[in-house]
């Protein structure tokens, strides 16, 4: 059974930074591609970033490319999302997710099957 617990969300001014963390509890973290998704009020959940099992091939959506960086520590079963130059439109609940895929040339939210409870990120204008 996989358990994912996010932390690091909060309130920040536009242009600021936050670093989200996710602790993975369970077996075989190194065999799961991982991702961060977000859901803003009244909007559908969207994939923000994903990463393969080795950590060498990160993916970022166009909306966050150049501002957000996903990374992982396979020794400690941790996933991170470094968020810089935050904008008010980044306000959302951010979810850590695990995939049954080790890698993908076409990451999408349908490839994730385990989710955390989420952490709120609020960016003030």
N, C-alpha and C positions, 0 to 999 in steps of 0.2 A: 504494500500500500504506500503510495507516494503522498507526502505532505509537503506543501509549499507555504512558506510564511514570508510575507513582504514586510519591509520596513524602510524608513527614510523619507516618507512623504511629509508634506507640510505646506506652510504658507510662505511664498517668496515673491519679491517684487519682479516685475518684468525685467529681463536682462540678467537675472540671477541664475544660480545653479543649485541643483540638488543631485544627490546620489542615492539611488534606490538599491536596496539589497534584497536578496531572496535566499532563504535557507531551504535546501532540499533535504528532506528526511526520507530515507528509504534506500532501496538497493539500486545499484547500477546507474548512478548519476552520469557516469562517463559514457553511457550508451544512449543518452537522450539528448536530442537537439532541444534547445531551450528558447524561450521567447518572452517578450514583454508586449502586452496588449493594453489598450486603454478604452475607457468608455466615458464619454462626456454626457451630461444630462440631456435627454432627448435625442441622443444620437446612438448609432449602432457601435458595437465594439469593433475596434480596428487594431490590426497588427502594427506595432511600432518598430520592433526590432526582433531579430532572431539570430541564433548562432549555432553552428554545428558542434559536434561532440569534442572536436579538438580545440575549438576556440580560434581557429585560424581564419575562418570564413564568416565574418559577421555580415548581417543584412540589416539595412535601415530603410524605412519607408521614405518616400520623397518628402513628406511633410516634416521630417525630423533630420534628414540627411545633413551632415555637417555640423549638427548641434548635439545630437545624442550618440552615445557610444555604448554598445553592449559588450560585456566581457564575462568571463567565467573563471573560477578557480576550482579545478577538478580535484585538487588535494583536499579542499575544505567543503566541497559540495555547495558552493556559493555561486550565485548569478548576480550581476550588477547592471545598472543602467546609469551612466553618467549623463546628466542633462544640463547643458549649458545654453546660454542665450535664451532663456525661457520666455515664452510669449503667453498672453492671456488665453489664447486658443489651445494651449497645452493643458489647461485645467481639465482634470478628469480623474477617475479612479484608475489606477494602474495595477495590472494583474501580471504576476509571474505565471508562466505556463510551461509544461513539459510536453515534449512530442515523442511519439513512437518512432519518428524518423531521426536518423543520426545526422542527416544533412539533406538539403533540398536546393534545387535550382529555382524553385517556385514556392517560397514560403507563403503560407496563408493561414488564417486562423483555424481553418478546418483541419490542420495537421497537428493541432494540440489537443490533448485529451485529459490533462490534469491541470487544475487551476488553484491558485491561492485565493485568499479572501479579499485581497486588494488593499491598496494604500492610497489615500487621497492626496492629490497634488493640486494646489490652488495657486494660480499666478495672478498677482494683482497688477493692474495697469497703472 
